[in-house]
Amino acid sequence: MNSEAITKWEIEQAEKFLEQKKAELPKSPEGESKQLLVKAGSIEPKTAHFLRSGIPDNNITVIAGEGGVGKSLLECELAAAVSTGRICVLDPEVNDYETATRYNSGKVLLFNMEDSFAHVVSRRLTEAGADMEQILTVNPDAEVLISIEDILSATRSERPKLVIIDPLQAFVPKGVQMER
């Protein structure tokens, strides 16, 4: 599969996002949306909050690339850092790890459908120093298919700091075409 191809599902998600943002635009007294384009200098900057360097808090971040380049390893490193509150490979270079700023630790929901948790993912998390009590994953004995709705429900009930879905295609509803 070409990792640069845009799928129908991605287009639908982008359209929903744009419709939501359009609905949030300020209305003029006549009820019309204000102009689409404005000068960048007219937008008041806001403080950005990041889960880790480069990963904005309360947003979706996609880690994409060809198979075998280390996406799942990076996800395990990030999950370990979030579960323990320690810095991670994504943080700026730190010379003194003892005095480095620590983050608040939190729960991680990990939905990995490509690698065996017992044989691969657990080992990677342990090697990365994860707090395994802070990481929730699919019960390997529960022979059920996990849906996007299940992920959303778990996210609402567990309130994690990080949700990892790997690969996203494994959770796309039937009927949605993922090819070009």
N, C-alpha and C positions, 0 to 999 in steps of 0.2 A: 504494500500500500504506500502510496506517495504521501509522506507526512505533511506536504504543503497543500494537498487538496482540501478544499472547503466542503464540508458535508452539508447535506440538507438540514440535519439537526442543528448544526452550528449556525446556519443561516436563519433558521426559525428562532433560535435563542437570541441572536443579534437583533432580529426584528422585534421580538418581545421587549428586549432591553431598550431599544430605540423608542418604542411606543410608550413605555413607562417613563423614560426621560422626557419625551415630548409632553406627556401629561403633567410632568412636574414643572414645566416652563412657566414662568410668571405670566399672568394674563394682563392685557391692557384693559382699561375701563370698558372697552367694547367687547371684551371676552376673547379677543384674538391673541394668539401667542406672539410674544415679542420677536424681534428679528433673530434670525438663525445665527448669523456671524457677528461677533463683536471684537474689538481690539483686545489683544491679550492683556495689555496693561490695565484694562478696565475691570479685570477679574481680581477680586481680593484673594490673596494667597491664604491658604489654611494650613494648619500644622498637620503633617502626615504622620500617621502611626503605623509602625511596621512590626509584624510578628518577628521577622528577622530581616537582615539587610536584603533589600530587593523584593521582599514579599510583603505587600501591603496588608495590614490587618483588616478583617471583615471584607475581603475581596476574594475573587477567584484568581488563582495563578495556575497556569498550565505549564507543566514541564514536558516538553516535546522533543523528540529526536529519534533517530534510527534505533533499531533494536540493538542491545548489547553495548550501548555507550555509557551506561551507569545511572540511568534515571532512577531505578529502584534503589540502588545504593545511596544516592543522594536523598531520596525520600526517607530511607531508614536513618540516615545521619540527622536529617531535619527532625524526624519523629523523636529520636533520642534526645536531641537538644531541647525540644519543647517539653518533653516529659520530665526532664531534670532541671530545666532552667539554665543550663549552661550555654556558653557560646557554641557556635558551630562553624562549619566550613564556609558558610555564606556570609558570616560576619567579617567586617574589615580585619585586616591583619592585626593581631594582638601580640605584643612582645612579652607581656607578663600575664599569664593566664590566672594567676592568683588574685591580681587586683583588677581584672577585667570586669566590666559591668555585667552583672548577671540578670537574667530575665525571670519573670514569674513563671514557675512551671505550671503545666496544665495537662488535661486529658488530650489524648490523640485517638481519633477513630481511624482505623487502617483497614481499608477494603482493597485487598490485593488478590486478584483472581488469576494471576499468571504464575506466581511462585508458590510452592508449598510453604505454609506458615511454619509447620513443624520442622521441615528439613532446611529451608533457606532463610525465610524472613526472620524467624526467631533468632537464628545465629547472627544474622547481620545486625539486628537491633541490640543484642547482647554485646557484640564486639564494639558497637558504637557507644555503649554505656547507657542504654535506655533504662528508664525506670519502668519495668514491665507491668507494674501495677497501675500505671497511668495510661497504658495503651490498651484499647479495646479493639478486637478484631472479630471476624465472623467465626462462629463455632464450627470447627471442621466436622463435627458429628451431626450437625443440623443440616441434613440434606435438603436444603431449600435454595431457590433462586432468589438472589437479592435484587431488589428493584431500586430505582431512584427514589421512589416513595419511602422505601425502608430506610435508605440513607438519610433522607430529610427527617423522618420520624426520629431516628437515632440521634441526629444532630440536635433536634429540638429538646429531646429528653436528657441527653448527656451534657450538652453545652460545652463541647470541646474547644480547645484553642486551635486545633488543627484537624482537618479531615483530609485524608489521602485516599484517592480513588485511582486504582491502577489495575488495568487500563480503563479509561473512561468508556471505551467501546463495549466493555463487558456489561455495562449497566444501562446502555441505551435501549429504550423500549423496542419490542419487535415491530417490524414494519418500517422503521426509520432506516433509510439507506445510508450506509457509511462510506460507500465508494464514491469515486469522483462524481 
